[in-house]
Amino acid sequence: MTGLSDLLQKCFHKENEQNRRKLKQLERALGNFSNEEQSLIYYRYYKGMNSKDTGLMLGISRPRVEKIERRVKDRLKRLQR
């Protein structure tokens, strides 16, 4: 998803080796996420939509959005270890 790459670049705008490594690690992780997970990240964090509106865009319920979001966050947290 194009917007995710732009978002990642904004998050790691400082030019230093540590940020470049983190960005590459995050890009690899996001590449392993399903299309649904990537779309959820895009709508929630790039577009700033709430869970309800994200669910409408994805055709899923708000509780399902929140469940997927928790799963995504857990996976990203494990990467930091």
DOMARVEX-617139 format. One record per atom (N, C-alpha, C, O, CB): residue number from 1; x, y, z; atom name; residue in three letters. Coordinates in nm, 3 decimals. Glycine has a CB too. Layout:
# DOMARVEX-617139
   n       x       y       z atom res
 NUM       X       Y       Z   CA ALA
...
//
This chain:
# DOMARVEX-617139
   n       x       y       z atom res
   1   0.084  -0.117   0.000    N MET
   1   0.000   0.000   0.000   CA MET
   1   0.090   0.124   0.000    C MET
   1   0.177   0.137   0.086    O MET
   1  -0.096  -0.001   0.122   CB MET
   2   0.069   0.211  -0.091    N THR
   2   0.155   0.327  -0.109   CA THR
   2   0.159   0.417   0.013    C THR
   2   0.266   0.464   0.051    O THR
   2   0.109   0.406  -0.227   CB THR
   3   0.046   0.442   0.075    N GLY
   3   0.040   0.531   0.190   CA GLY
   3   0.124   0.486   0.307    C GLY
   3   0.176   0.569   0.381    O GLY
   3  -0.100   0.547   0.233   CB GLY
   4   0.138   0.355   0.325    N LEU
   4   0.218   0.304   0.437   CA LEU
   4   0.363   0.343   0.423    C LEU
   4   0.427   0.381   0.521    O LEU
   4   0.205   0.152   0.446   CB LEU
   5   0.415   0.334   0.304    N SER
   5   0.554   0.371   0.282   CA SER
   5   0.577   0.519   0.315    C SER
   5   0.676   0.555   0.378    O SER
   5   0.596   0.343   0.137   CB SER
   6   0.483   0.603   0.272    N ASP
   6   0.492   0.746   0.303   CA ASP
   6   0.486   0.770   0.453    C ASP
   6   0.560   0.851   0.508    O ASP
   6   0.378   0.823   0.233   CB ASP
   7   0.396   0.698   0.519    N LEU
   7   0.383   0.712   0.664   CA LEU
   7   0.511   0.672   0.734    C LEU
   7   0.556   0.740   0.826    O LEU
   7   0.266   0.627   0.716   CB LEU
   8   0.570   0.563   0.691    N LEU
   8   0.694   0.517   0.753   CA LEU
   8   0.805   0.619   0.734    C LEU
   8   0.883   0.645   0.826    O LEU
   8   0.736   0.381   0.696   CB LEU
   9   0.812   0.676   0.617    N GLN
   9   0.914   0.777   0.591   CA GLN
   9   0.897   0.897   0.684    C GLN
   9   0.996   0.952   0.734    O GLN
   9   0.908   0.823   0.444   CB GLN
  10   0.773   0.938   0.709    N LYS
  10   0.747   1.050   0.798   CA LYS
  10   0.784   1.016   0.942    C LYS
  10   0.837   1.100   1.014    O LYS
  10   0.600   1.091   0.791   CB LYS
  11   0.758   0.892   0.982    N CYS
  11   0.789   0.851   1.119   CA CYS
  11   0.938   0.849   1.146    C CYS
  11   0.982   0.874   1.258    O CYS
  11   0.730   0.714   1.147   CB CYS
  12   1.015   0.820   1.044    N PHE
  12   1.160   0.806   1.060   CA PHE
  12   1.232   0.908   0.972    C PHE
  12   1.321   0.872   0.896    O PHE
  12   1.207   0.662   1.025   CB PHE
  13   1.192   1.032   0.983    N HIS
  13   1.244   1.136   0.896   CA HIS
  13   1.389   1.173   0.924    C HIS
  13   1.458   1.225   0.836    O HIS
  13   1.160   1.257   0.906   CB HIS
  14   1.436   1.148   1.043    N LYS
  14   1.575   1.181   1.074   CA LYS
  14   1.667   1.086   0.998    C LYS
  14   1.644   0.965   0.992    O LYS
  14   1.603   1.173   1.227   CB LYS
  15   1.770   1.142   0.941    N GLU
  15   1.864   1.063   0.863   CA GLU
  15   1.976   1.012   0.953    C GLU
  15   2.077   1.080   0.973    O GLU
  15   1.922   1.146   0.747   CB GLU
  16   1.958   0.895   1.006    N ASN
  16   2.068   0.830   1.075   CA ASN
  16   2.053   0.679   1.061    C ASN
  16   1.945   0.630   1.029    O ASN
  16   2.072   0.872   1.225   CB ASN
  17   2.158   0.608   1.085    N GLU
  17   2.162   0.464   1.061   CA GLU
  17   2.061   0.388   1.145    C GLU
  17   1.998   0.294   1.095    O GLU
  17   2.301   0.412   1.088   CB GLU
  18   2.044   0.424   1.269    N GLN
  18   1.949   0.354   1.356   CA GLN
  18   1.807   0.365   1.301    C GLN
  18   1.733   0.267   1.297    O GLN
  18   1.956   0.409   1.499   CB GLN
  19   1.767   0.485   1.260    N ASN
  19   1.634   0.503   1.205   CA ASN
  19   1.617   0.427   1.074    C ASN
  19   1.510   0.372   1.049    O ASN
  19   1.605   0.651   1.184   CB ASN
  20   1.719   0.424   0.991    N ARG
  20   1.710   0.349   0.865   CA ARG
  20   1.692   0.201   0.891    C ARG
  20   1.616   0.134   0.821    O ARG
  20   1.836   0.372   0.779   CB ARG
  21   1.763   0.148   0.991    N ARG
  21   1.747   0.006   1.026   CA ARG
  21   1.607  -0.022   1.078    C ARG
  21   1.545  -0.122   1.040    O ARG
  21   1.852  -0.035   1.132   CB ARG
  22   1.556   0.065   1.164    N LYS
  22   1.421   0.048   1.217   CA LYS
  22   1.318   0.052   1.105    C LYS
  22   1.224  -0.027   1.103    O LYS
  22   1.391   0.155   1.322   CB LYS
  23   1.336   0.146   1.013    N LEU
  23   1.244   0.159   0.901   CA LEU
  23   1.244   0.032   0.816    C LEU
  23   1.138  -0.017   0.780    O LEU
  23   1.281   0.281   0.816   CB LEU
  24   1.360  -0.019   0.785    N LYS
  24   1.370  -0.142   0.705   CA LYS
  24   1.306  -0.259   0.777    C LYS
  24   1.237  -0.340   0.715    O LYS
  24   1.517  -0.173   0.673   CB LYS
  25   1.328  -0.270   0.907    N GLN
  25   1.270  -0.377   0.986   CA GLN
  25   1.117  -0.367   0.985    C GLN
  25   1.047  -0.467   0.970    O GLN
  25   1.324  -0.373   1.132   CB GLN
  26   1.067  -0.246   1.001    N LEU
  26   0.923  -0.225   1.001   CA LEU
  26   0.863  -0.253   0.863    C LEU
  26   0.755  -0.312   0.853    O LEU
  26   0.890  -0.082   1.045   CB LEU
  27   0.930  -0.211   0.759    N GLU
  27   0.882  -0.239   0.623   CA GLU
  27   0.874  -0.389   0.597    C GLU
  27   0.778  -0.437   0.537    O GLU
  27   0.974  -0.173   0.518   CB GLU
  28   0.976  -0.463   0.643    N ARG
  28   0.972  -0.609   0.626   CA ARG
  28   0.856  -0.669   0.703    C ARG
  28   0.786  -0.757   0.653    O ARG
  28   1.105  -0.672   0.674   CB ARG
  29   0.836  -0.621   0.825    N ALA
  29   0.726  -0.674   0.907   CA ALA
  29   0.592  -0.646   0.841    C ALA
  29   0.506  -0.734   0.834    O ALA
  29   0.729  -0.614   1.048   CB ALA
  30   0.573  -0.525   0.794    N LEU
  30   0.446  -0.490   0.731   CA LEU
  30   0.423  -0.569   0.603    C LEU
  30   0.308  -0.598   0.567    O LEU
  30   0.441  -0.341   0.700   CB LEU
  31   0.530  -0.604   0.536    N GLY
  31   0.518  -0.686   0.416   CA GLY
  31   0.465  -0.825   0.446    C GLY
  31   0.409  -0.891   0.358    O GLY
  31   0.652  -0.698   0.348   CB GLY
  32   0.480  -0.870   0.570    N ASN
  32   0.429  -1.001   0.612   CA ASN
  32   0.286  -0.994   0.662    C ASN
  32   0.225  -1.098   0.689    O ASN
  32   0.519  -1.059   0.719   CB ASN
  33   0.232  -0.876   0.676    N PHE
  33   0.095  -0.861   0.722   CA PHE
  33  -0.001  -0.887   0.606    C PHE
  33   0.033  -0.865   0.489    O PHE
  33   0.071  -0.721   0.783   CB PHE
  34  -0.120  -0.933   0.639    N SER
  34  -0.222  -0.956   0.537   CA SER
  34  -0.267  -0.823   0.478    C SER
  34  -0.240  -0.716   0.533    O SER
  34  -0.343  -1.033   0.598   CB SER
  35  -0.335  -0.831   0.365    N ASN
  35  -0.390  -0.709   0.304   CA ASN
  35  -0.486  -0.639   0.398    C ASN
  35  -0.490  -0.517   0.405    O ASN
  35  -0.461  -0.742   0.171   CB ASN
  36  -0.564  -0.718   0.471    N GLU
  36  -0.660  -0.661   0.566   CA GLU
  36  -0.586  -0.585   0.676    C GLU
  36  -0.627  -0.475   0.713    O GLU
  36  -0.747  -0.773   0.627   CB GLU
  37  -0.479  -0.644   0.727    N GLU
  37  -0.401  -0.578   0.833   CA GLU
  37  -0.334  -0.451   0.780    C GLU
  37  -0.334  -0.348   0.848    O GLU
  37  -0.294  -0.673   0.889   CB GLU
  38  -0.279  -0.457   0.661    N GLN
  38  -0.217  -0.339   0.601   CA GLN
  38  -0.319  -0.229   0.578    C GLN
  38  -0.292  -0.112   0.603    O GLN
  38  -0.148  -0.376   0.470   CB GLN
  39  -0.437  -0.267   0.530    N SER
  39  -0.542  -0.168   0.507   CA SER
  39  -0.586  -0.105   0.638    C SER
  39  -0.610   0.016   0.645    O SER
  39  -0.662  -0.232   0.437   CB SER
  40  -0.598  -0.185   0.741    N LEU
  40  -0.635  -0.134   0.872   CA LEU
  40  -0.533  -0.031   0.921    C LEU
  40  -0.570   0.076   0.969    O LEU
  40  -0.649  -0.249   0.973   CB LEU
  41  -0.407  -0.063   0.909    N ILE
  41  -0.301   0.031   0.949   CA ILE
  41  -0.313   0.160   0.870    C ILE
  41  -0.302   0.270   0.926    O ILE
  41  -0.161  -0.032   0.929   CB ILE
  42  -0.335   0.147   0.742    N TYR
  42  -0.347   0.263   0.655   CA TYR
  42  -0.462   0.354   0.700    C TYR
  42  -0.444   0.474   0.719    O TYR
  42  -0.368   0.219   0.508   CB TYR
  43  -0.580   0.296   0.718    N TYR
  43  -0.696   0.377   0.755   CA TYR
  43  -0.685   0.434   0.897    C TYR
  43  -0.721   0.549   0.920    O TYR
  43  -0.822   0.295   0.743   CB TYR
  44  -0.638   0.354   0.990    N ARG
  44  -0.632   0.399   1.130   CA ARG
  44  -0.521   0.501   1.153    C ARG
  44  -0.543   0.602   1.221    O ARG
  44  -0.611   0.279   1.223   CB ARG
  45  -0.403   0.476   1.098    N TYR
  45  -0.287   0.559   1.135   CA TYR
  45  -0.246   0.658   1.027    C TYR
  45  -0.189   0.762   1.060    O TYR
  45  -0.171   0.471   1.167   CB TYR
  46  -0.270   0.630   0.903    N TYR
  46  -0.234   0.725   0.797   CA TYR
  46  -0.350   0.820   0.772    C TYR
  46  -0.330   0.941   0.761    O TYR
  46  -0.196   0.651   0.667   CB TYR
  47  -0.470   0.765   0.763    N LYS
  47  -0.588   0.848   0.739   CA LYS
  47  -0.651   0.901   0.867    C LYS
  47  -0.730   0.995   0.863    O LYS
  47  -0.692   0.770   0.662   CB LYS
  48  -0.615   0.842   0.983    N GLY
  48  -0.665   0.890   1.111   CA GLY
  48  -0.811   0.855   1.138    C GLY
  48  -0.877   0.924   1.215    O GLY
  48  -0.647   1.036   1.118   CB GLY
  49  -0.860   0.750   1.075    N MET
  49  -0.999   0.710   1.094   CA MET
  49  -1.018   0.638   1.227    C MET
  49  -0.924   0.576   1.279    O MET
  49  -1.046   0.621   0.979   CB MET
  50  -1.138   0.646   1.282    N ASN
  50  -1.168   0.572   1.403   CA ASN
  50  -1.202   0.426   1.368    C ASN
  50  -1.211   0.391   1.250    O ASN
  50  -1.284   0.639   1.481   CB ASN
  51  -1.221   0.344   1.470    N SER
  51  -1.246   0.201   1.448   CA SER
  51  -1.374   0.176   1.369    C SER
  51  -1.379   0.089   1.282    O SER
  51  -1.255   0.129   1.582   CB SER
  52  -1.476   0.252   1.399    N LYS
  52  -1.605   0.234   1.331   CA LYS
  52  -1.593   0.262   1.182    C LYS
  52  -1.637   0.183   1.099    O LYS
  52  -1.712   0.325   1.393   CB LYS
  53  -1.532   0.377   1.147    N ASP
  53  -1.518   0.414   1.007   CA ASP
  53  -1.422   0.320   0.933    C ASP
  53  -1.443   0.288   0.816    O ASP
  53  -1.469   0.558   0.994   CB ASP
  54  -1.319   0.277   1.002    N THR
  54  -1.227   0.180   0.943   CA THR
  54  -1.301   0.051   0.910    C THR
  54  -1.283  -0.006   0.803    O THR
  54  -1.108   0.151   1.037   CB THR
  55  -1.385   0.007   1.003    N GLY
  55  -1.465  -0.111   0.980   CA GLY
  55  -1.557  -0.097   0.860    C GLY
  55  -1.571  -0.190   0.781    O GLY
  55  -1.547  -0.143   1.101   CB GLY
  56  -1.618   0.020   0.846    N LEU
  56  -1.704   0.044   0.730   CA LEU
  56  -1.624   0.036   0.600    C LEU
  56  -1.672  -0.021   0.501    O LEU
  56  -1.771   0.181   0.741   CB LEU
  57  -1.504   0.091   0.600    N MET
  57  -1.420   0.087   0.479   CA MET
  57  -1.377  -0.056   0.444    C MET
  57  -1.367  -0.092   0.327    O MET
  57  -1.295   0.174   0.498   CB MET
  58  -1.354  -0.137   0.547    N LEU
  58  -1.307  -0.273   0.526   CA LEU
  58  -1.420  -0.375   0.519    C LEU
  58  -1.398  -0.491   0.484    O LEU
  58  -1.211  -0.312   0.636   CB LEU
  59  -1.540  -0.331   0.552    N GLY
  59  -1.654  -0.422   0.550   CA GLY
  59  -1.655  -0.520   0.667    C GLY
  59  -1.702  -0.633   0.654    O GLY
  59  -1.656  -0.497   0.422   CB GLY
  60  -1.601  -0.474   0.781    N ILE
  60  -1.598  -0.557   0.901   CA ILE
  60  -1.649  -0.476   1.019    C ILE
  60  -1.661  -0.353   1.011    O ILE
  60  -1.454  -0.611   0.929   CB ILE
  61  -1.679  -0.543   1.128    N SER
  61  -1.733  -0.475   1.246   CA SER
  61  -1.624  -0.401   1.323    C SER
  61  -1.505  -0.430   1.309    O SER
  61  -1.803  -0.574   1.337   CB SER
  62  -1.668  -0.304   1.405    N ARG
  62  -1.574  -0.230   1.489   CA ARG
  62  -1.499  -0.324   1.583    C ARG
  62  -1.377  -0.309   1.597    O ARG
  62  -1.649  -0.124   1.570   CB ARG
  63  -1.566  -0.420   1.650    N PRO
  63  -1.490  -0.512   1.735   CA PRO
  63  -1.385  -0.592   1.658    C PRO
  63  -1.277  -0.621   1.711    O PRO
  63  -1.585  -0.607   1.805   CB PRO
  64  -1.416  -0.628   1.535    N ARG
  64  -1.318  -0.701   1.452   CA ARG
  64  -1.198  -0.611   1.421    C ARG
  64  -1.084  -0.657   1.424    O ARG
  64  -1.384  -0.751   1.319   CB ARG
  65  -1.223  -0.485   1.392    N VAL
  65  -1.114  -0.389   1.368   CA VAL
  65  -1.024  -0.384   1.490    C VAL
  65  -0.902  -0.390   1.478    O VAL
  65  -1.170  -0.246   1.336   CB VAL
  66  -1.084  -0.374   1.607    N GLU
  66  -1.006  -0.362   1.730   CA GLU
  66  -0.927  -0.490   1.758    C GLU
  66  -0.815  -0.483   1.810    O GLU
  66  -1.099  -0.331   1.848   CB GLU
  67  -0.984  -0.604   1.726    N LYS
  67  -0.913  -0.731   1.745   CA LYS
  67  -0.792  -0.739   1.651    C LYS
  67  -0.683  -0.778   1.694    O LYS
  67  -1.008  -0.850   1.720   CB LYS
  68  -0.811  -0.703   1.526    N ILE
  68  -0.701  -0.706   1.430   CA ILE
  68  -0.594  -0.606   1.471    C ILE
  68  -0.475  -0.634   1.462    O ILE
  68  -0.751  -0.675   1.288   CB ILE
  69  -0.637  -0.489   1.517    N GLU
  69  -0.542  -0.386   1.560   CA GLU
  69  -0.458  -0.434   1.678    C GLU
  69  -0.337  -0.409   1.682    O GLU
  69  -0.618  -0.257   1.598   CB GLU
  70  -0.520  -0.501   1.773    N ARG
  70  -0.443  -0.557   1.886   CA ARG
  70  -0.341  -0.659   1.836    C ARG
  70  -0.226  -0.660   1.881    O ARG
  70  -0.538  -0.623   1.989   CB ARG
  71  -0.382  -0.743   1.743    N ARG
  71  -0.292  -0.844   1.688   CA ARG
  71  -0.172  -0.778   1.618    C ARG
  71  -0.058  -0.820   1.635    O ARG
  71  -0.368  -0.936   1.591   CB ARG
  72  -0.201  -0.675   1.540    N VAL
  72  -0.094  -0.603   1.470   CA VAL
  72   0.002  -0.540   1.570    C VAL
  72   0.124  -0.551   1.555    O VAL
  72  -0.153  -0.494   1.377   CB VAL
  73  -0.050  -0.475   1.671    N LYS
  73   0.035  -0.410   1.772   CA LYS
  73   0.120  -0.513   1.846    C LYS
  73   0.237  -0.489   1.873    O LYS
  73  -0.051  -0.332   1.873   CB LYS
  74   0.060  -0.627   1.878    N ASP
  74   0.135  -0.733   1.946   CA ASP
  74   0.250  -0.782   1.858    C ASP
  74   0.362  -0.803   1.907    O ASP
  74   0.043  -0.851   1.982   CB ASP
  75   0.224  -0.801   1.731    N ARG
  75   0.330  -0.846   1.640   CA ARG
  75   0.443  -0.744   1.630    C ARG
  75   0.560  -0.780   1.627    O ARG
  75   0.272  -0.873   1.501   CB ARG
  76   0.406  -0.615   1.623    N LEU
  76   0.508  -0.511   1.615   CA LEU
  76   0.587  -0.500   1.746    C LEU
  76   0.708  -0.475   1.743    O LEU
  76   0.444  -0.376   1.581   CB LEU
  77   0.521  -0.518   1.858    N LYS
  77   0.592  -0.513   1.987   CA LYS
  77   0.695  -0.625   1.996    C LYS
  77   0.805  -0.604   2.047    O LYS
  77   0.492  -0.523   2.104   CB LYS
  78   0.659  -0.744   1.946    N ARG
  78   0.754  -0.856   1.950   CA ARG
  78   0.878  -0.827   1.867    C ARG
  78   0.986  -0.877   1.898    O ARG
  78   0.687  -0.985   1.899   CB ARG
  79   0.865  -0.748   1.764    N LEU
  79   0.980  -0.709   1.681   CA LEU
  79   1.081  -0.624   1.758    C LEU
  79   1.201  -0.628   1.730    O LEU
  79   0.933  -0.633   1.558   CB LEU
  80   1.031  -0.549   1.853    N GLN
  80   1.118  -0.457   1.928   CA GLN
  80   1.206  -0.529   2.028    C GLN
  80   1.302  -0.472   2.079    O GLN
  80   1.035  -0.353   2.000   CB GLN
  81   1.175  -0.651   2.058    N ARG
  81   1.252  -0.725   2.159   CA ARG
  81   1.382  -0.775   2.104    C ARG
  81   1.458  -0.840   2.176    O ARG
  81   1.172  -0.841   2.211   CB ARG
//
